[in-house]
Amino acid sequence: MKALRIITSLTIGLAAGLAAGYLTAPRSGRKTRKMLSTEMDNQMKSLEKNMNHKLSDAKKEYDKQLHKLADSSKAALHRVKEMASSN
C-alpha cells in the first residue's frame, strides 16, 4: 500500500508540474492542449504499466503465502491425526 501511495503522489505531482509548465509556456492554446493531452496519455499508460506490475507482484506474493499456509495446515492436521490415533 505504501508503494501505491508513493506512485500515486508522484504521478499527481508530475501531472501538476507538467500542467503548470505547459500552461505558462509561450505556445498557442491548441498546441498546449495537444501537448497536455499527449503527455497525460503517456503518463496514464506508464501508471497503468506500473500498477499492473505491482498487482502482478502482489498476486504472486499472495499465492506464495497461500501455499505456505496450506502446507502448514496440512502438516498440523497430520500431526493432530497422529496424536488422535495414538490415544
PDB file with one MODEL, atoms N, CA, C and O in Angstrom:
MODEL        1
ATOM      1  N   MET A   1       0.811  -1.188   0.000  1.00  0.00           N
ATOM      2  CA  MET A   1       0.000   0.000   0.000  1.00  0.00           C
ATOM      3  C   MET A   1       0.859   1.259   0.000  1.00  0.00           C
ATOM      4  O   MET A   1       0.500   2.263  -0.614  1.00  0.00           O
ATOM      5  N   LYS A   2       1.997   1.200   0.693  1.00  0.00           N
ATOM      6  CA  LYS A   2       2.872   2.361   0.748  1.00  0.00           C
ATOM      7  C   LYS A   2       3.392   2.689  -0.651  1.00  0.00           C
ATOM      8  O   LYS A   2       3.475   3.857  -1.032  1.00  0.00           O
ATOM      9  N   ALA A   3       3.742   1.649  -1.412  1.00  0.00           N
ATOM     10  CA  ALA A   3       4.239   1.866  -2.770  1.00  0.00           C
ATOM     11  C   ALA A   3       3.158   2.492  -3.646  1.00  0.00           C
ATOM     12  O   ALA A   3       3.449   3.355  -4.475  1.00  0.00           O
ATOM     13  N   LEU A   4       1.926   2.063  -3.465  1.00  0.00           N
ATOM     14  CA  LEU A   4       0.814   2.616  -4.239  1.00  0.00           C
ATOM     15  C   LEU A   4       0.642   4.099  -3.940  1.00  0.00           C
ATOM     16  O   LEU A   4       0.418   4.896  -4.851  1.00  0.00           O
ATOM     17  N   ARG A   5       0.748   4.475  -2.659  1.00  0.00           N
ATOM     18  CA  ARG A   5       0.622   5.893  -2.295  1.00  0.00           C
ATOM     19  C   ARG A   5       1.761   6.711  -2.890  1.00  0.00           C
ATOM     20  O   ARG A   5       1.551   7.836  -3.344  1.00  0.00           O
ATOM     21  N   ILE A   6       2.955   6.152  -2.886  1.00  0.00           N
ATOM     22  CA  ILE A   6       4.102   6.867  -3.446  1.00  0.00           C
ATOM     23  C   ILE A   6       3.922   7.064  -4.942  1.00  0.00           C
ATOM     24  O   ILE A   6       4.136   8.163  -5.454  1.00  0.00           O
ATOM     25  N   ILE A   7       3.531   6.012  -5.645  1.00  0.00           N
ATOM     26  CA  ILE A   7       3.327   6.105  -7.095  1.00  0.00           C
ATOM     27  C   ILE A   7       2.232   7.115  -7.408  1.00  0.00           C
ATOM     28  O   ILE A   7       2.379   7.932  -8.318  1.00  0.00           O
ATOM     29  N   THR A   8       1.140   7.063  -6.662  1.00  0.00           N
ATOM     30  CA  THR A   8       0.035   7.995  -6.885  1.00  0.00           C
ATOM     31  C   THR A   8       0.473   9.431  -6.638  1.00  0.00           C
ATOM     32  O   THR A   8       0.158  10.323  -7.425  1.00  0.00           O
ATOM     33  N   SER A   9       1.197   9.658  -5.549  1.00  0.00           N
ATOM     34  CA  SER A   9       1.670  11.010  -5.231  1.00  0.00           C
ATOM     35  C   SER A   9       2.619  11.531  -6.297  1.00  0.00           C
ATOM     36  O   SER A   9       2.528  12.686  -6.713  1.00  0.00           O
ATOM     37  N   LEU A  10       3.532  10.670  -6.738  1.00  0.00           N
ATOM     38  CA  LEU A  10       4.473  11.086  -7.781  1.00  0.00           C
ATOM     39  C   LEU A  10       3.749  11.417  -9.082  1.00  0.00           C
ATOM     40  O   LEU A  10       4.079  12.395  -9.753  1.00  0.00           O
ATOM     41  N   THR A  11       2.767  10.603  -9.430  1.00  0.00           N
ATOM     42  CA  THR A  11       2.023  10.838 -10.666  1.00  0.00           C
ATOM     43  C   THR A  11       1.243  12.144 -10.595  1.00  0.00           C
ATOM     44  O   THR A  11       1.231  12.917 -11.553  1.00  0.00           O
ATOM     45  N   ILE A  12       0.600  12.388  -9.473  1.00  0.00           N
ATOM     46  CA  ILE A  12      -0.152  13.638  -9.311  1.00  0.00           C
ATOM     47  C   ILE A  12       0.790  14.834  -9.357  1.00  0.00           C
ATOM     48  O   ILE A  12       0.496  15.838 -10.007  1.00  0.00           O
ATOM     49  N   GLY A  13       1.923  14.727  -8.668  1.00  0.00           N
ATOM     50  CA  GLY A  13       2.911  15.809  -8.684  1.00  0.00           C
ATOM     51  C   GLY A  13       3.460  16.060 -10.068  1.00  0.00           C
ATOM     52  O   GLY A  13       3.626  17.206 -10.487  1.00  0.00           O
ATOM     53  N   LEU A  14       3.743  14.978 -10.776  1.00  0.00           N
ATOM     54  CA  LEU A  14       4.255  15.107 -12.137  1.00  0.00           C
ATOM     55  C   LEU A  14       3.221  15.767 -13.039  1.00  0.00           C
ATOM     56  O   LEU A  14       3.547  16.660 -13.822  1.00  0.00           O
ATOM     57  N   ALA A  15       1.985  15.327 -12.926  1.00  0.00           N
ATOM     58  CA  ALA A  15       0.922  15.902 -13.753  1.00  0.00           C
ATOM     59  C   ALA A  15       0.735  17.385 -13.449  1.00  0.00           C
ATOM     60  O   ALA A  15       0.568  18.189 -14.366  1.00  0.00           O
ATOM     61  N   ALA A  16       0.760  17.747 -12.183  1.00  0.00           N
ATOM     62  CA  ALA A  16       0.600  19.158 -11.811  1.00  0.00           C
ATOM     63  C   ALA A  16       1.768  19.989 -12.325  1.00  0.00           C
ATOM     64  O   ALA A  16       1.569  21.095 -12.827  1.00  0.00           O
ATOM     65  N   GLY A  17       2.979  19.468 -12.204  1.00  0.00           N
ATOM     66  CA  GLY A  17       4.157  20.180 -12.700  1.00  0.00           C
ATOM     67  C   GLY A  17       4.128  20.350 -14.205  1.00  0.00           C
ATOM     68  O   GLY A  17       4.438  21.422 -14.725  1.00  0.00           O
ATOM     69  N   LEU A  18       3.755  19.286 -14.901  1.00  0.00           N
ATOM     70  CA  LEU A  18       3.664  19.375 -16.360  1.00  0.00           C
ATOM     71  C   LEU A  18       2.590  20.373 -16.779  1.00  0.00           C
ATOM     72  O   LEU A  18       2.797  21.179 -17.686  1.00  0.00           O
ATOM     73  N   ALA A  19       1.454  20.309 -16.116  1.00  0.00           N
ATOM     74  CA  ALA A  19       0.369  21.235 -16.457  1.00  0.00           C
ATOM     75  C   ALA A  19       0.802  22.675 -16.230  1.00  0.00           C
ATOM     76  O   ALA A  19       0.550  23.536 -17.073  1.00  0.00           O
ATOM     77  N   ALA A  20       1.445  22.944 -15.111  1.00  0.00           N
ATOM     78  CA  ALA A  20       1.910  24.308 -14.825  1.00  0.00           C
ATOM     79  C   ALA A  20       2.934  24.752 -15.857  1.00  0.00           C
ATOM     80  O   ALA A  20       2.891  25.886 -16.334  1.00  0.00           O
ATOM     81  N   GLY A  21       3.845  23.867 -16.198  1.00  0.00           N
ATOM     82  CA  GLY A  21       4.866  24.204 -17.192  1.00  0.00           C
ATOM     83  C   GLY A  21       4.276  24.465 -18.565  1.00  0.00           C
ATOM     84  O   GLY A  21       4.649  25.426 -19.238  1.00  0.00           O
ATOM     85  N   TYR A  22       3.360  23.612 -18.974  1.00  0.00           N
ATOM     86  CA  TYR A  22       2.759  23.784 -20.293  1.00  0.00           C
ATOM     87  C   TYR A  22       1.865  25.022 -20.355  1.00  0.00           C
ATOM     88  O   TYR A  22       1.815  25.709 -21.375  1.00  0.00           O
ATOM     89  N   LEU A  23       1.174  25.295 -19.277  1.00  0.00           N
ATOM     90  CA  LEU A  23       0.264  26.437 -19.281  1.00  0.00           C
ATOM     91  C   LEU A  23       1.003  27.771 -19.267  1.00  0.00           C
ATOM     92  O   LEU A  23       0.460  28.779 -19.719  1.00  0.00           O
ATOM     93  N   THR A  24       2.210  27.792 -18.764  1.00  0.00           N
ATOM     94  CA  THR A  24       2.983  29.037 -18.740  1.00  0.00           C
ATOM     95  C   THR A  24       3.944  29.142 -19.916  1.00  0.00           C
ATOM     96  O   THR A  24       4.634  30.152 -20.059  1.00  0.00           O
ATOM     97  N   ALA A  25       3.998  28.131 -20.745  1.00  0.00           N
ATOM     98  CA  ALA A  25       4.896  28.144 -21.904  1.00  0.00           C
ATOM     99  C   ALA A  25       4.326  29.052 -22.999  1.00  0.00           C
ATOM    100  O   ALA A  25       3.109  29.190 -23.124  1.00  0.00           O
ATOM    101  N   PRO A  26       5.204  29.664 -23.783  1.00  0.00           N
ATOM    102  CA  PRO A  26       4.744  30.573 -24.850  1.00  0.00           C
ATOM    103  C   PRO A  26       4.299  29.811 -26.103  1.00  0.00           C
ATOM    104  O   PRO A  26       4.957  29.876 -27.142  1.00  0.00           O
ATOM    105  N   ARG A  27       3.186  29.094 -25.998  1.00  0.00           N
ATOM    106  CA  ARG A  27       2.636  28.363 -27.140  1.00  0.00           C
ATOM    107  C   ARG A  27       1.176  28.752 -27.305  1.00  0.00           C
ATOM    108  O   ARG A  27       0.564  29.358 -26.426  1.00  0.00           O
ATOM    109  N   SER A  28       0.650  28.388 -28.441  1.00  0.00           N
ATOM    110  CA  SER A  28      -0.780  28.639 -28.652  1.00  0.00           C
ATOM    111  C   SER A  28      -1.585  27.682 -27.781  1.00  0.00           C
ATOM    112  O   SER A  28      -1.083  26.642 -27.353  1.00  0.00           O
ATOM    113  N   GLY A  29      -2.816  28.039 -27.528  1.00  0.00           N
ATOM    114  CA  GLY A  29      -3.683  27.199 -26.704  1.00  0.00           C
ATOM    115  C   GLY A  29      -3.880  25.819 -27.295  1.00  0.00           C
ATOM    116  O   GLY A  29      -3.894  24.824 -26.570  1.00  0.00           O
ATOM    117  N   ARG A  30      -4.032  25.755 -28.603  1.00  0.00           N
ATOM    118  CA  ARG A  30      -4.251  24.475 -29.270  1.00  0.00           C
ATOM    119  C   ARG A  30      -3.040  23.562 -29.088  1.00  0.00           C
ATOM    120  O   ARG A  30      -3.187  22.387 -28.752  1.00  0.00           O
ATOM    121  N   LYS A  31      -1.842  24.110 -29.311  1.00  0.00           N
ATOM    122  CA  LYS A  31      -0.622  23.308 -29.152  1.00  0.00           C
ATOM    123  C   LYS A  31      -0.444  22.871 -27.699  1.00  0.00           C
ATOM    124  O   LYS A  31      -0.057  21.736 -27.421  1.00  0.00           O
ATOM    125  N   THR A  32      -0.727  23.774 -26.796  1.00  0.00           N
ATOM    126  CA  THR A  32      -0.590  23.449 -25.373  1.00  0.00           C
ATOM    127  C   THR A  32      -1.552  22.339 -24.980  1.00  0.00           C
ATOM    128  O   THR A  32      -1.166  21.398 -24.286  1.00  0.00           O
ATOM    129  N   ARG A  33      -2.806  22.442 -25.418  1.00  0.00           N
ATOM    130  CA  ARG A  33      -3.784  21.405 -25.099  1.00  0.00           C
ATOM    131  C   ARG A  33      -3.386  20.069 -25.706  1.00  0.00           C
ATOM    132  O   ARG A  33      -3.542  19.026 -25.072  1.00  0.00           O
ATOM    133  N   LYS A  34      -2.876  20.096 -26.927  1.00  0.00           N
ATOM    134  CA  LYS A  34      -2.435  18.862 -27.585  1.00  0.00           C
ATOM    135  C   LYS A  34      -1.275  18.237 -26.808  1.00  0.00           C
ATOM    136  O   LYS A  34      -1.254  17.026 -26.584  1.00  0.00           O
ATOM    137  N   MET A  35      -0.311  19.067 -26.398  1.00  0.00           N
ATOM    138  CA  MET A  35       0.833  18.563 -25.644  1.00  0.00           C
ATOM    139  C   MET A  35       0.383  17.997 -24.298  1.00  0.00           C
ATOM    140  O   MET A  35       0.853  16.941 -23.876  1.00  0.00           O
ATOM    141  N   LEU A  36      -0.526  18.702 -23.630  1.00  0.00           N
ATOM    142  CA  LEU A  36      -1.050  18.209 -22.353  1.00  0.00           C
ATOM    143  C   LEU A  36      -1.764  16.875 -22.526  1.00  0.00           C
ATOM    144  O   LEU A  36      -1.577  15.947 -21.739  1.00  0.00           O
ATOM    145  N   SER A  37      -2.574  16.796 -23.557  1.00  0.00           N
ATOM    146  CA  SER A  37      -3.314  15.570 -23.814  1.00  0.00           C
ATOM    147  C   SER A  37      -2.367  14.406 -24.088  1.00  0.00           C
ATOM    148  O   SER A  37      -2.542  13.314 -23.546  1.00  0.00           O
ATOM    149  N   THR A  38      -1.374  14.642 -24.922  1.00  0.00           N
ATOM    150  CA  THR A  38      -0.403  13.598 -25.254  1.00  0.00           C
ATOM    151  C   THR A  38       0.380  13.169 -24.019  1.00  0.00           C
ATOM    152  O   THR A  38       0.563  11.976 -23.775  1.00  0.00           O
ATOM    153  N   GLU A  39       0.836  14.133 -23.252  1.00  0.00           N
ATOM    154  CA  GLU A  39       1.621  13.812 -22.057  1.00  0.00           C
ATOM    155  C   GLU A  39       0.776  13.076 -21.022  1.00  0.00           C
ATOM    156  O   GLU A  39       1.259  12.137 -20.390  1.00  0.00           O
ATOM    157  N   MET A  40      -0.459  13.482 -20.843  1.00  0.00           N
ATOM    158  CA  MET A  40      -1.327  12.782 -19.893  1.00  0.00           C
ATOM    159  C   MET A  40      -1.600  11.354 -20.354  1.00  0.00           C
ATOM    160  O   MET A  40      -1.642  10.435 -19.536  1.00  0.00           O
ATOM    161  N   ASP A  41      -1.783  11.163 -21.654  1.00  0.00           N
ATOM    162  CA  ASP A  41      -1.954   9.804 -22.175  1.00  0.00           C
ATOM    163  C   ASP A  41      -0.719   8.958 -21.875  1.00  0.00           C
ATOM    164  O   ASP A  41      -0.830   7.810 -21.445  1.00  0.00           O
ATOM    165  N   ASN A  42       0.454   9.539 -22.106  1.00  0.00           N
ATOM    166  CA  ASN A  42       1.696   8.815 -21.830  1.00  0.00           C
ATOM    167  C   ASN A  42       1.824   8.483 -20.349  1.00  0.00           C
ATOM    168  O   ASN A  42       2.219   7.376 -19.983  1.00  0.00           O
ATOM    169  N   GLN A  43       1.487   9.444 -19.506  1.00  0.00           N
ATOM    170  CA  GLN A  43       1.583   9.215 -18.060  1.00  0.00           C
ATOM    171  C   GLN A  43       0.577   8.156 -17.602  1.00  0.00           C
ATOM    172  O   GLN A  43       0.893   7.331 -16.744  1.00  0.00           O
ATOM    173  N   MET A  44      -0.611   8.174 -18.160  1.00  0.00           N
ATOM    174  CA  MET A  44      -1.611   7.170 -17.795  1.00  0.00           C
ATOM    175  C   MET A  44      -1.152   5.777 -18.211  1.00  0.00           C
ATOM    176  O   MET A  44      -1.334   4.814 -17.467  1.00  0.00           O
ATOM    177  N   LYS A  45      -0.558   5.668 -19.397  1.00  0.00           N
ATOM    178  CA  LYS A  45      -0.040   4.370 -19.846  1.00  0.00           C
ATOM    179  C   LYS A  45       1.076   3.896 -18.927  1.00  0.00           C
ATOM    180  O   LYS A  45       1.145   2.717 -18.579  1.00  0.00           O
ATOM    181  N   SER A  46       1.941   4.809 -18.541  1.00  0.00           N
ATOM    182  CA  SER A  46       3.035   4.466 -17.634  1.00  0.00           C
ATOM    183  C   SER A  46       2.494   4.035 -16.272  1.00  0.00           C
ATOM    184  O   SER A  46       2.961   3.051 -15.698  1.00  0.00           O
ATOM    185  N   LEU A  47       1.524   4.763 -15.764  1.00  0.00           N
ATOM    186  CA  LEU A  47       0.922   4.423 -14.480  1.00  0.00           C
ATOM    187  C   LEU A  47       0.239   3.060 -14.549  1.00  0.00           C
ATOM    188  O   LEU A  47       0.360   2.249 -13.631  1.00  0.00           O
ATOM    189  N   GLU A  48      -0.481   2.815 -15.648  1.00  0.00           N
ATOM    190  CA  GLU A  48      -1.157   1.528 -15.814  1.00  0.00           C
ATOM    191  C   GLU A  48      -0.137   0.390 -15.841  1.00  0.00           C
ATOM    192  O   GLU A  48      -0.350  -0.657 -15.230  1.00  0.00           O
ATOM    193  N   LYS A  49       0.958   0.599 -16.544  1.00  0.00           N
ATOM    194  CA  LYS A  49       2.013  -0.419 -16.616  1.00  0.00           C
ATOM    195  C   LYS A  49       2.585  -0.686 -15.225  1.00  0.00           C
ATOM    196  O   LYS A  49       2.755  -1.840 -14.832  1.00  0.00           O
ATOM    197  N   ASN A  50       2.883   0.382 -14.483  1.00  0.00           N
ATOM    198  CA  ASN A  50       3.420   0.225 -13.131  1.00  0.00           C
ATOM    199  C   ASN A  50       2.426  -0.464 -12.206  1.00  0.00           C
ATOM    200  O   ASN A  50       2.808  -1.328 -11.417  1.00  0.00           O
ATOM    201  N   MET A  51       1.170  -0.091 -12.296  1.00  0.00           N
ATOM    202  CA  MET A  51       0.151  -0.688 -11.437  1.00  0.00           C
ATOM    203  C   MET A  51      -0.043  -2.165 -11.771  1.00  0.00           C
ATOM    204  O   MET A  51      -0.208  -2.989 -10.872  1.00  0.00           O
ATOM    205  N   ASN A  52      -0.025  -2.502 -13.058  1.00  0.00           N
ATOM    206  CA  ASN A  52      -0.152  -3.902 -13.449  1.00  0.00           C
ATOM    207  C   ASN A  52       1.020  -4.720 -12.917  1.00  0.00           C
ATOM    208  O   ASN A  52       0.850  -5.856 -12.474  1.00  0.00           O
ATOM    209  N   HIS A  53       2.211  -4.125 -12.967  1.00  0.00           N
ATOM    210  CA  HIS A  53       3.399  -4.806 -12.451  1.00  0.00           C
ATOM    211  C   HIS A  53       3.265  -5.033 -10.944  1.00  0.00           C
ATOM    212  O   HIS A  53       3.537  -6.128 -10.451  1.00  0.00           O
ATOM    213  N   LYS A  54       2.845  -3.997 -10.217  1.00  0.00           N
ATOM    214  CA  LYS A  54       2.672  -4.119  -8.767  1.00  0.00           C
ATOM    215  C   LYS A  54       1.570  -5.127  -8.431  1.00  0.00           C
ATOM    216  O   LYS A  54       1.699  -5.898  -7.480  1.00  0.00           O
ATOM    217  N   LEU A  55       0.499  -5.117  -9.205  1.00  0.00           N
ATOM    218  CA  LEU A  55      -0.589  -6.059  -8.976  1.00  0.00           C
ATOM    219  C   LEU A  55      -0.118  -7.485  -9.216  1.00  0.00           C
ATOM    220  O   LEU A  55      -0.457  -8.394  -8.458  1.00  0.00           O
ATOM    221  N   SER A  56       0.657  -7.678 -10.262  1.00  0.00           N
ATOM    222  CA  SER A  56       1.213  -8.995 -10.558  1.00  0.00           C
ATOM    223  C   SER A  56       2.105  -9.473  -9.415  1.00  0.00           C
ATOM    224  O   SER A  56       2.030 -10.631  -9.004  1.00  0.00           O
ATOM    225  N   ASP A  57       2.947  -8.580  -8.907  1.00  0.00           N
ATOM    226  CA  ASP A  57       3.808  -8.929  -7.772  1.00  0.00           C
ATOM    227  C   ASP A  57       2.977  -9.297  -6.547  1.00  0.00           C
ATOM    228  O   ASP A  57       3.293 -10.252  -5.838  1.00  0.00           O
ATOM    229  N   ALA A  58       1.917  -8.537  -6.304  1.00  0.00           N
ATOM    230  CA  ALA A  58       1.053  -8.807  -5.151  1.00  0.00           C
ATOM    231  C   ALA A  58       0.358 -10.159  -5.293  1.00  0.00           C
ATOM    232  O   ALA A  58       0.232 -10.898  -4.317  1.00  0.00           O
ATOM    233  N   LYS A  59      -0.092 -10.485  -6.505  1.00  0.00           N
ATOM    234  CA  LYS A  59      -0.740 -11.779  -6.739  1.00  0.00           C
ATOM    235  C   LYS A  59       0.239 -12.921  -6.499  1.00  0.00           C
ATOM    236  O   LYS A  59      -0.117 -13.934  -5.897  1.00  0.00           O
ATOM    237  N   LYS A  60       1.472 -12.758  -6.969  1.00  0.00           N
ATOM    238  CA  LYS A  60       2.485 -13.797  -6.756  1.00  0.00           C
ATOM    239  C   LYS A  60       2.753 -13.991  -5.268  1.00  0.00           C
ATOM    240  O   LYS A  60       2.849 -15.123  -4.795  1.00  0.00           O
ATOM    241  N   GLU A  61       2.872 -12.903  -4.539  1.00  0.00           N
ATOM    242  CA  GLU A  61       3.120 -12.995  -3.096  1.00  0.00           C
ATOM    243  C   GLU A  61       1.926 -13.625  -2.385  1.00  0.00           C
ATOM    244  O   GLU A  61       2.104 -14.419  -1.461  1.00  0.00           O
ATOM    245  N   TYR A  62       0.724 -13.279  -2.804  1.00  0.00           N
ATOM    246  CA  TYR A  62      -0.486 -13.865  -2.224  1.00  0.00           C
ATOM    247  C   TYR A  62      -0.491 -15.374  -2.433  1.00  0.00           C
ATOM    248  O   TYR A  62      -0.732 -16.137  -1.497  1.00  0.00           O
ATOM    249  N   ASP A  63      -0.222 -15.804  -3.671  1.00  0.00           N
ATOM    250  CA  ASP A  63      -0.191 -17.238  -3.970  1.00  0.00           C
ATOM    251  C   ASP A  63       0.878 -17.953  -3.150  1.00  0.00           C
ATOM    252  O   ASP A  63       0.649 -19.050  -2.641  1.00  0.00           O
ATOM    253  N   LYS A  64       2.033 -17.333  -3.026  1.00  0.00           N
ATOM    254  CA  LYS A  64       3.129 -17.914  -2.247  1.00  0.00           C
ATOM    255  C   LYS A  64       2.704 -18.103  -0.793  1.00  0.00           C
ATOM    256  O   LYS A  64       2.913 -19.169  -0.213  1.00  0.00           O
ATOM    257  N   GLN A  65       2.109 -17.070  -0.210  1.00  0.00           N
ATOM    258  CA  GLN A  65       1.677 -17.149   1.184  1.00  0.00           C
ATOM    259  C   GLN A  65       0.527 -18.140   1.363  1.00  0.00           C
ATOM    260  O   GLN A  65       0.449 -18.827   2.381  1.00  0.00           O
ATOM    261  N   LEU A  66      -0.358 -18.211   0.378  1.00  0.00           N
ATOM    262  CA  LEU A  66      -1.477 -19.147   0.440  1.00  0.00           C
ATOM    263  C   LEU A  66      -0.976 -20.586   0.440  1.00  0.00           C
ATOM    264  O   LEU A  66      -1.450 -21.410   1.222  1.00  0.00           O
ATOM    265  N   HIS A  67      -0.020 -20.890  -0.432  1.00  0.00           N
ATOM    266  CA  HIS A  67       0.545 -22.240  -0.484  1.00  0.00           C
ATOM    267  C   HIS A  67       1.293 -22.568   0.813  1.00  0.00           C
ATOM    268  O   HIS A  67       1.229 -23.691   1.313  1.00  0.00           O
ATOM    269  N   LYS A  68       1.989 -21.586   1.336  1.00  0.00           N
ATOM    270  CA  LYS A  68       2.710 -21.774   2.596  1.00  0.00           C
ATOM    271  C   LYS A  68       1.726 -22.091   3.729  1.00  0.00           C
ATOM    272  O   LYS A  68       1.966 -22.988   4.538  1.00  0.00           O
ATOM    273  N   LEU A  69       0.628 -21.352   3.776  1.00  0.00           N
ATOM    274  CA  LEU A  69      -0.394 -21.584   4.793  1.00  0.00           C
ATOM    275  C   LEU A  69      -1.046 -22.953   4.609  1.00  0.00           C
ATOM    276  O   LEU A  69      -1.292 -23.660   5.587  1.00  0.00           O
ATOM    277  N   ALA A  70      -1.324 -23.326   3.371  1.00  0.00           N
ATOM    278  CA  ALA A  70      -1.933 -24.630   3.101  1.00  0.00           C
ATOM    279  C   ALA A  70      -1.001 -25.757   3.541  1.00  0.00           C
ATOM    280  O   ALA A  70      -1.448 -26.732   4.145  1.00  0.00           O
ATOM    281  N   ASP A  71       0.279 -25.629   3.244  1.00  0.00           N
ATOM    282  CA  ASP A  71       1.245 -26.651   3.656  1.00  0.00           C
ATOM    283  C   ASP A  71       1.317 -26.753   5.175  1.00  0.00           C
ATOM    284  O   ASP A  71       1.362 -27.854   5.724  1.00  0.00           O
ATOM    285  N   SER A  72       1.330 -25.620   5.848  1.00  0.00           N
ATOM    286  CA  SER A  72       1.366 -25.617   7.317  1.00  0.00           C
ATOM    287  C   SER A  72       0.109 -26.255   7.893  1.00  0.00           C
ATOM    288  O   SER A  72       0.174 -27.003   8.869  1.00  0.00           O
ATOM    289  N   SER A  73      -1.026 -25.959   7.289  1.00  0.00           N
ATOM    290  CA  SER A  73      -2.295 -26.518   7.760  1.00  0.00           C
ATOM    291  C   SER A  73      -2.329 -28.028   7.570  1.00  0.00           C
ATOM    292  O   SER A  73      -2.797 -28.753   8.448  1.00  0.00           O
ATOM    293  N   LYS A  74      -1.839 -28.506   6.435  1.00  0.00           N
ATOM    294  CA  LYS A  74      -1.793 -29.949   6.180  1.00  0.00           C
ATOM    295  C   LYS A  74      -0.892 -30.641   7.190  1.00  0.00           C
ATOM    296  O   LYS A  74      -1.231 -31.708   7.703  1.00  0.00           O
ATOM    297  N   ALA A  75       0.249 -30.038   7.473  1.00  0.00           N
ATOM    298  CA  ALA A  75       1.178 -30.626   8.437  1.00  0.00           C
ATOM    299  C   ALA A  75       0.552 -30.666   9.826  1.00  0.00           C
ATOM    300  O   ALA A  75       0.687 -31.662  10.536  1.00  0.00           O
ATOM    301  N   ALA A  76      -0.125 -29.605  10.213  1.00  0.00           N
ATOM    302  CA  ALA A  76      -0.774 -29.564  11.527  1.00  0.00           C
ATOM    303  C   ALA A  76      -1.887 -30.601  11.609  1.00  0.00           C
ATOM    304  O   ALA A  76      -2.034 -31.271  12.631  1.00  0.00           O
ATOM    305  N   LEU A  77      -2.664 -30.735  10.554  1.00  0.00           N
ATOM    306  CA  LEU A  77      -3.741 -31.720  10.522  1.00  0.00           C
ATOM    307  C   LEU A  77      -3.170 -33.129  10.635  1.00  0.00           C
ATOM    308  O   LEU A  77      -3.724 -33.970  11.343  1.00  0.00           O
ATOM    309  N   HIS A  78      -2.082 -33.386   9.952  1.00  0.00           N
ATOM    310  CA  HIS A  78      -1.429 -34.693  10.008  1.00  0.00           C
ATOM    311  C   HIS A  78      -0.972 -34.995  11.439  1.00  0.00           C
ATOM    312  O   HIS A  78      -1.150 -36.110  11.929  1.00  0.00           O
ATOM    313  N   ARG A  79      -0.384 -33.996  12.103  1.00  0.00           N
ATOM    314  CA  ARG A  79       0.065 -34.191  13.490  1.00  0.00           C
ATOM    315  C   ARG A  79      -1.121 -34.471  14.418  1.00  0.00           C
ATOM    316  O   ARG A  79      -1.029 -35.322  15.302  1.00  0.00           O
ATOM    317  N   VAL A  80      -2.223 -33.764  14.220  1.00  0.00           N
ATOM    318  CA  VAL A  80      -3.415 -33.981  15.043  1.00  0.00           C
ATOM    319  C   VAL A  80      -3.952 -35.391  14.830  1.00  0.00           C
ATOM    320  O   VAL A  80      -4.328 -36.062  15.791  1.00  0.00           O
ATOM    321  N   LYS A  81      -3.990 -35.845  13.577  1.00  0.00           N
ATOM    322  CA  LYS A  81      -4.470 -37.202  13.285  1.00  0.00           C
ATOM    323  C   LYS A  81      -3.568 -38.243  13.936  1.00  0.00           C
ATOM    324  O   LYS A  81      -4.053 -39.239  14.473  1.00  0.00           O
ATOM    325  N   GLU A  82      -2.261 -38.014  13.889  1.00  0.00           N
ATOM    326  CA  GLU A  82      -1.323 -38.949  14.511  1.00  0.00           C
ATOM    327  C   GLU A  82      -1.545 -39.000  16.024  1.00  0.00           C
ATOM    328  O   GLU A  82      -1.539 -40.072  16.628  1.00  0.00           O
ATOM    329  N   MET A  83      -1.741 -37.829  16.619  1.00  0.00           N
ATOM    330  CA  MET A  83      -1.962 -37.778  18.068  1.00  0.00           C
ATOM    331  C   MET A  83      -3.273 -38.475  18.442  1.00  0.00           C
ATOM    332  O   MET A  83      -3.346 -39.166  19.458  1.00  0.00           O
ATOM    333  N   ALA A  84      -4.301 -38.291  17.620  1.00  0.00           N
ATOM    334  CA  ALA A  84      -5.603 -38.899  17.896  1.00  0.00           C
ATOM    335  C   ALA A  84      -5.541 -40.416  17.745  1.00  0.00           C
ATOM    336  O   ALA A  84      -6.175 -41.141  18.511  1.00  0.00           O
ATOM    337  N   SER A  85      -4.790 -40.893  16.775  1.00  0.00           N
ATOM    338  CA  SER A  85      -4.721 -42.336  16.552  1.00  0.00           C
ATOM    339  C   SER A  85      -3.838 -43.034  17.583  1.00  0.00           C
ATOM    340  O   SER A  85      -4.003 -44.231  17.819  1.00  0.00           O
ATOM    341  N   SER A  86      -2.915 -42.318  18.193  1.00  0.00           N
ATOM    342  CA  SER A  86      -2.038 -42.932  19.196  1.00  0.00           C
ATOM    343  C   SER A  86      -2.736 -43.075  20.543  1.00  0.00           C
ATOM    344  O   SER A  86      -2.268 -43.823  21.401  1.00  0.00           O
ATOM    345  N   ASN A  87      -3.835 -42.380  20.738  1.00  0.00           N
ATOM    346  CA  ASN A  87      -4.570 -42.470  22.017  1.00  0.00           C
ATOM    347  C   ASN A  87      -5.572 -43.540  21.969  1.00  0.00           C
ATOM    348  O   ASN A  87      -6.284 -43.763  22.949  1.00  0.00           O
TER     349      ASN A  87
ENDMDL
END
